[in-house]
Amino acid sequence: MKQDWSYVFIAGIFEIGWAIGLKHAFNVGTWLLTAIAIYASMHFLIIASKKLPVGTTYAVFTGMGTAGTVVFDMAVFHEPFSFAKILLILLLLSGVIGLKTITKAPETEGEN
């Protein structure tokens, strides 16, 4: 199950990449990297969703992407810093962590 969550984490990293790419791509190369990131993020999300509950997987994926994109934009592209943004990101992350924590491993066939 840990490996399945690592796929969600990888998908989230690629989601941050393509979200940033949609805003900051400026030539064919950067648009190509954005397209690759979109494909990779969906690919890893689909792999993870085969073993984990889709609702929880998607919530963790989008939460990671949202928080990561906002923090990356503030750190790298000098978006305005706001304590309200940080507080809301922490609230979002607490919900995502809570969902991940209470999600039980799916039962596999053949186990008693």
N, C-alpha and C positions, 0 to 999 in steps of 0.2 A: 504493500500500500504506500510505503514511503516513496517508492519510485514513481507511482502515479501522481503524487503531490509534486514531485520534482518536475514532472511534465507541465503541471499547471504553472509552476514558478517560471520555467523556461518560456512558456507561452506568454506569461505576463511581462517578461523582459522584452520579448519581441513586440508585444503590444505597445509598450512605452516607445520603442524604436519607431514603429510605424505612425503612432500618433504625433510624435515630434516631426517625423518625416513629412507628414501631410502639411504641416505648417511651414517647415523650413526647407523643403526640397526646392532646388533652383536650377537643376539641369538634368539631362537624361540619366546620368549616373546616380544622382541622389534619388530620383524617382524610381529607378530600378531597385535600389536598396530598400526603398519604402515598400515596393511591391513584394520583394523577397520577405521582408519582415511581416507583411500581412499574411502571406502564405504560411510562413513558419509558425506564426502565432496561432492561426486556425488549425494547422496540422497538429501541433502539440496539444491544443485544447481538445481536439477530437480524440486523440489517443487517450488523454486523461479521462475524458467523459465516458469512455467505454467501460471503465472500472469504478469510477466514482459517481456519486449522484450528480446529475447534470445541474440542478439548481445551485447546489453548493459550489461546484466547480466553476460555474459561470460567475457567481458572486465573488469568489476569491480572485478569479482572473480579472474581472472588471475593477474590483477594488484595488488590486495591485497596480493595474494600468493607470487608474485615475490618480492614485497617490503618487506613483512614480513619475508620471508626466508632470504633475504640478511641481513636485520637488525639483525635478530635472530642469524644468523651465525656469524656476527661480534661481537655481544654482548656476546654470550654464548660459541662459539667454537673458538673465537679469530682469525677469518678470518681477513686478512689485511684490515685496515680502509683506505678509499680513499675518498677525497672530490669529485672526479669525480663520484664515485658510488652514493654518497648522492645526488649530483646534478641530476643525471639521474633518481634516485628514485623519487625525487621531481617532475621532469618533467613527469614521468610516472603517479604519483599520481594526478598531475594537470589535465592530460587528463582523468583519471578515474573519478575524482570529476566532471569535466566538463560534461562528458557523463551522470553521474547520475543526475546532476542538470537539464539538458535539457530534460531528459526523462519524458514524461507525463504519467499519469496514464491511463491504458487502459480503454476504455469505456465498461461498462457492459451492457448486453442485458436488455431491459426494461426501461432504463433511458432515459428521454427526454432532 
